[in-house]
Each structure stands twice: as structure tokens, then as C-alpha cells.
């Protein structure tokens, strides 16, 4: 629960606890409830971003062939134990291609990110080898309302539905709206042989062109110097440095004991939104595996910072220009997964407040990124020169 929120103005709602979403309860072979965040710009205006964990606990598939006309869809695949992210065993078959009838199929056995660009067909995702669970971190950059997918028409043929301006209806009962129950591609009594037979046509007609091989990148091991409270190495994705054309970066930081992460002085990422994700490390039991108390100082300016303290899984969404203090893990009864996520590739600069000759100055760590300096920026740069 949120223990204390004493933040002024519109900063009071920057912590978003994960909702125990039961709308996936019928998805056979997946954990329920799941950790879902959001998939639009309702949290930070003009920052379209969505994220959620979907965890498969047995061999099966996810979704049917479709495209998003207004969103780049990203799939991050890991094992269910985030504290041993590089040791988990799993295998995912990912379908992606120019047409739904003949997609390329790539097999993933290491922590990886897959990009499905807007307008490119993708899915099903084939969870081919599952030990304890396979975690899929789904993210969207852009709007998700322009989905195109197939269904059977009244004559038994195939028709493609563009749902941007329409209500999505149930595949099994076209008179009812879709509730995302998952029963159109999962069954409680489904066997591994059933899944294999379902995937046979995709393998039989698979393209071998290799056009989309660069859409899959293995996540890096990063040997950090953040202190012994953070497992080493951590798992990172550096955005366009790792996958040209991508617009986000993130890292999996496993915190094992109380510590402070980040700058002692308040900072503001002047051009970038931050999403600070906190969960347990066992994504099959994401709430039961979370036992921590975390505090973050937030404010409109460095002289008016207040504490947000919470003890449940969730996301702290920090808009551009908001001041933030260090992440203070005050208690860690169990390891905590901390994922700082930046959903764009804008140049970032940090602002800190310093005292020089008794006067307060705002200090930029990279003034070259200031494209439209304010009067205060100009004054600081003049003083610096």
C-alpha cells in the first residue's frame, strides 16, 4: 500500500500501483491476475507508453496474427525468476513478417527484446519450452487502437477487421464485444500436442527470407559499479545503441538490501519522462514476492520536495521537468526488481541545484542539449563562462 503521499499540486498521483487485473483470467496457461500498467498517454500527456507483464506457465501460444497501424510493439522475453535472469531456461517461437500467411519464425532462448514495427504482422507467440514460467514484458510506443486482425466471415472464409473505428467483437460470438478473455486462442484442456498441431501451418508456410532478423536483440550483461546491493551483472537494453531505430532504454536492477540509488542532490531530466518500475522478482507470484518499502522524493522544484513512500508493486511516472531525489530502498525483505524505463530517444540532460558563493545555481550536465535556452539558462551559462 501507499504509506505516505505528501506531494503538492498534480504530483500526488505519480505513483501507480499495479492493478490486479482479472480480465485475463480465462487465458489458459497464464498467471492471473497479471501486472498491467497502461497503454496510452493518460498518465503523462503526449507520452504514449504502455507496459505489462504476461507470464505463461505452460506450453501454449499468445494471440493471433495482427498488426498495429499506430504503435511499435515490443516484447521483452525472460524467465520467470528475474533474480536469475541470465540462467533461466525457456524457448519462444516468435512469428513476424510481411503477410499473415507466411511469417518468419525466430526461436529465442536468452533474455531478448523483439520489435514489431507499426504495420508489420506478428504473432502468434509460441511458448515452446516452459520450465517455471516465461515472462513477456509487453510495451507499446504509440497508440494501440489501430489493430487489424483476421476472423471467419459468414461464408466460412477469412476476412480482415480494422478495429480503429469499430468495437472489437468476440471471435466466437460476433454479437458480443471482445472482453480479451483469450479463449479464441487458448483452451483449458489444451495439450502440448494440440499446440504443436496449431503451429504446424505457421512452420509449413514460414518465410526464410530473414528480413526481420534485426528486430530481435539479446539483452546485455552490464557489469556495474552501483554497489553490492545490486546484483552484478544486471540486464540492460541501451535503445538505438543496441537496436537502431528503437526509441527506449531500460535495465533490470535486482536490489537485495536497503540502499540508495541515484544522486544525493535532487535532479530533473529536463527533456525526458521516466517510468520507475518496482516489482517482486518472481513474476509467477509478483505480489507475494514483493516485500519492500521504497521512498522517492518528488517536487516541482528542488526547494519543495516531498516523499512518496510505498510498499506494493507499481510504477512511479515522472514527467519531464519534475524534480526527483534518489530511489531509497528503506526495506528489502525479499529482492526487488527495479526497472527504470525511458520510452523515447530524446537527448537527456540532468539539472542539479548547487550553492556557489551563497547563491543557488541550476547546473546542467550537458548544456549542448539545450536547444531553446530560457533566460535562466542563459544567465547560468554566462556565469559559467
C-alpha positions, 0 to 999 in steps of 0.5 A: 500500500501507499504509506505516505503521499505528501506531494503538492499540486498534480504530483500526488498521483505519480505513483501507480500501483499495479492493478490486479487485473482479472480480465485475463483470467480465462487465458489458459496457461497464464498467471492471473491476475497479471501486472498491467500498467497502461497503454496510452498517454493518460498518465503523462500527456503526449507520452504514449507508453504502455507496459505489462507483464504476461507470464505463461506457465505452460506450453501454449501460444499468445494471440493471433496474427495482427498488426498495429497501424499506430504503435511499435510493439515490443516484447521483452522475453525472460524467465520467470525468476528475474533474480536469475535472469541470465540462467533461466531456461525457456524457448519462444517461437516468435512469428513476424513478417510481411503477410499473415500467411507466411511469417518468419519464425525466430526461436529465442532462448536468452533474455531478448527484446523483439520489435514489431514495427507499426504495420508489420504482422506478428504473432502468434507467440509460441511458448515452446519450452516452459520450465517455471514460467516465461515472462513477456514484458509487453510495451507499446510506443504509440497508440494501440487502437489501430489493430487489424486482425483476421476472423471467419466471415459468414461464408466460412472464409477469412476476412480482415477487421480494422478495429480503429473505428469499430468495437472489437467483437468476440471471435466466437460470438460476433454479437458480443464485444471482445472482453480479451478473455483469450479463449479464441486462442487458448483452451483449458484442456489444451495439450502440448500436442494440440499446440504443436498441431496449431503451429504446424501451418505457421512452420509449413508456410514460414518465410526464410527470407530473414528480413526481420532478423534485426528486430530481435536483440539479446539483452546485455550483461552490464557489469556495474559499479552501483554497489553490492546491493545490486546484483552484478551483472544486471540486464540492460537494453541501451535503445538505438545503441543496441537496436537502431531505430528503437526509441527506449532504454531500460535495465533490470536492477535486482536490489537485495538490501536497503540502499540508495540509488541515484544522486544525493542532490535532487535532479530533473531530466529536463527533456525526458519522462521516466517510468520507475518500475518496482516489482517482486522478482518472481513474476509467477507470484509478483505480489507475494514476492514483493516485500519492500518499502521504497521512498522517492522524493518528488517536487516541482522544484528542488526547494519543495520536495516531498516523499512518496513512500510505498510498499506494493508493486507499481510504477512511479511516472515522472514527467519531464521537468519534475524534480526527483531525489534518489530511489531509497530502498528503506526495506528489502525483505525479499529482492526487488526488481527495479526497472527504470524505463525511458520510452523515447530517444530524446537527448537527456540532460540532468539539472542539479541545484548547487550553492556557489558563493551563497547563491543557488545555481541550476547546473546542467550536465550537458548544456549542448542539449539545450536547444531553446535556452530560457533566460535562466539558462542563459544567465547560468551559462554566462556565469559559467563562462 
